[in-house]
Amino acid sequence: MRSYDPDEDEPFVEPPDEVRAVEREGPAEIRALELLERVTTALPGGGESRESQREMTRLVARALATRRPLIVEAGTGVGKSLAYLVPAALSGERVVIATATKNLQDQLAAKDAPQVISRVPGASVAVLKGRSSYLCRNRAAASSDGQLSFDDGEPVPRGVASQMRRILSWSSETTTGERDELSFDVDERAWRALSVTPQECLGRTQCPQGASCFAELARDRAAEASIVIVNTHLYAAHLASGAMLLPSHDAVIFDEAHEAPDIFATLLGTSLAPARLRALGGVARSLVPSELDETVRDLTTLADRLSASLLQQYDAQRLRALDPEVEAELARASELVGRLVEALRVSGGANEQRRLRALGPAIHLQNDLTRLRGGADEDDELVYLSRRERDVQIELSIIDVGPRLADELWSHVTGVLTSATIPERLGADMGLVARVERLASPFDYRHHSLLYVPELPGRNEPGAEDAITQELVTLIRAAGGRTLALFTNRSVMDRVALRVAERVETPILIQGTLSRQRIIAEFRDSIDASLFAVTSFWQGVDVPGHSLSLVTIDRLPFRVPGDPLAEARRERTSMPFYEVDLPRAAMLLAQGVGRLIRSAEDRGVVAVLDTRLAEASYRSALFSRLPPMRRTRDRASVTDFLVRLRADTPDPAS
């Protein structure tokens, strides 16, 4: 094989920052290791002892016992879930575990946590999700008489009404009311009509169904549990609310922690889309006195003008700050919303519950308008425009969440951050002063995998997309399907997927044609399908075994030019590419590469269809974040490897 490493075939390995002094195991660490052994021994097949998992267990147990923060990079296969759940269960304190994806949250709650707490007397676990993830019993009761309607008075389409009836039937069977328990894909409008946001909730004491509210019962269980599993978005919302959403706790463990800075930056800020103004107008129309009909009409008209003004500013690529026309529309919107808020504060008679549901979001909208009109703190905040499908909206994000987290969170909560890939600046970005411990994956990447970069035209050269298509056809045929093809751009993905599908004999699945859960399940259960997907599938997808032997990545995942928040962060450093762009791209690339080897028996190829990984001056920085895979640019070696791998893989159907 021809190497493209600048020195030799051995990957670049970052030297340790320092030699860590050997510390004697304390009582907490000894107990944690003993429990870990009992848990792993009871796993199917007798489990296995992984030294990297034992080391992480020691580190987390020590951090919780001494209340010293910790950051751990735990490569794929370390078994980090058990490594932090075991010491958390033994700590004797309440520990919140926050994950960036629902998949991991559900895995912890249904599989990993029960195996641990069943062996720790007095330990218990609870899952808590955002309020809108639970069915609202009050809205369900109001709809159970067959009079299905939306709050804004709009008619319910037949298909949506049918789904609402299925949800209402399910509501009499479920014990949790969680949307994720539904056995069918639900239209967002159907669920929205039978759930509430935190702002719409009447509150336990005011709601007729408060005593049996699914969301409140989940909060009660969380208040009694020693381990509370949430997602990072809810934890960030908890901090933004003044610590009102979660029970008090002594420690928080962020899994998939590389996602946390951006989540906090968004949740500690705010956003405003013209659709929120239209929604308030629609709901308020039947709730406020007739003398305010003109105010409602004006607000709806203003929403349309604001939408047009934002689109004009966005198309002109003036993404930071707001044009004078937009500021004028916001001032007028604040005035109109203020009138409606005051009207909604007055009793609504027969529509009392609808009035209360409308009042909370109206006040929230009023506060957001006030915050946006006040302007951003240039040292800490950024106001910019983003596009979500058809609508352009205004975002206010925190540029650097570190100082706020250091002051409001880490001053009284012990923090543990972990992920399979830890960016170099994660501690600073999260305001957490802690050493980064790196634990390598126990998997044999050198013998089980290849990293391949073909010789292709540059992405901006003529024929680049055709060359990528042909490369994928060749590789997918050699692999017999069994491919996860990752893209950085949805339009490119769609075009290439359709062209490849015409030229290969094996099935092609395309993200967006089915729900995420269903398409992953179909891919996992298939013997020869390929799945084409974009950003959200670069992480959190776990397909071990026969269904996946090839991961392709169409290009290095650098941010697209013009991202306002990234630009603001670049302006804060003298080396923006090396301190902002390259670390993020390296982290995302490692996440994508990590989809391949998910068990000790997995074999396969990662093909990065971007020649910069082989030729750019910064390639060693990217290699340093990847597993120690053999590298090649020789297509024949790769196709031969895939063909032999397919021949050696038993047919699961036989």
Helices and strands as residue ranges (DSSP letters): H 27-41, G 44-46, H 51-66, E 70-74, H 80-90, E 95-99, H 102-107, I 108-112, H 113-117, E 125-127, G 131-133, H 137-143, H 158-171, G 179-181, H 188-193, G 210-212, H 214-224, E 227-231, H 232-240, E 251-255, G 257-259, H 260-267, E 270-272, H 274-284, G 290-292, H 293-315, H 324-344, G 349-351, H 352-373, E 381-388, E 391-398, H 402-408, E 414-419, H 426-429, E 436-439, H 445-448, E 449-452, H 464-479, E 483-486, H 490-501, E 508-510, H 516-525, E 530-533, G 535-537, E 550-553, H 564-570, H 576-576, I 577-581, H 582-593, E 604-608, H 612-615, H 619-623, E 630-632, H 635-648
